[in-house]
Amino acid sequence: MQSDYEDLLWFQITRGTALPPPVRQFRFNPARRSKADFAWVPDRLIVEVDGGTWVRGRHNRGAGYTADRERDNWCCLHG
């Protein structure tokens, strides 16, 4: 599912930079069903938009926050 913030960042990346367009919703860890909001696969770069801190969203509740940190740690460990 894409958020308004992801759409805004997509617009900024594809219209405001010389970067090649990233792959959206790239599945990088099939075993955990992890997806990155944006990925430049040849460069092994992913970008995540975690959303607002004060809006009671998934990313700032205990389980969601923990899952996000586990995802981030997995990415760091696997380059």
Secondary structure, 3 states (H helix, E strand, C coil): CCCHHHHHHHHHHHHHCCCCCCEEEEEEECCCCEEEEEEEHHHCEEECCCCCCCCCCHHHCHHHHHHHHHHHHHHHHCC
